[in-house]
Amino acid sequence: MEAFLDEFEGLNSQVLAVSCDPIASKEAWGKWLGGISYPLVSDFWPHGEMSQAYGVFNPEFGRPDRAFFIVDKQGIIRWIKTFKPGELPDTVQALEALRAIENPG
């Protein structure tokens, strides 16, 4: 994601990473990656409340499935892509969806 950050920012967007890990765990992960320039958000407590509201919490694993959401300025979800456990998100696909939403037709 970091490699594509300039492209996302050029499309009037804000990238956020959300997981059910506690804040300290997210900070350690970001440091392990060598730093992340976009916000890391914790959905830890109440555990998975946000991911449950977005329909991606997987009770079998006790965590959300990986997913991309594009939410407009009015808070309307415009695009969703979920990924199977172990599958890596396709950042290029998210960028293409964002471009299509920002420049319809």
Order of alpha helices (4+ residues) and beta strands (2+ residues): alpha-beta-alpha-beta-alpha-beta-beta-beta-beta-alpha
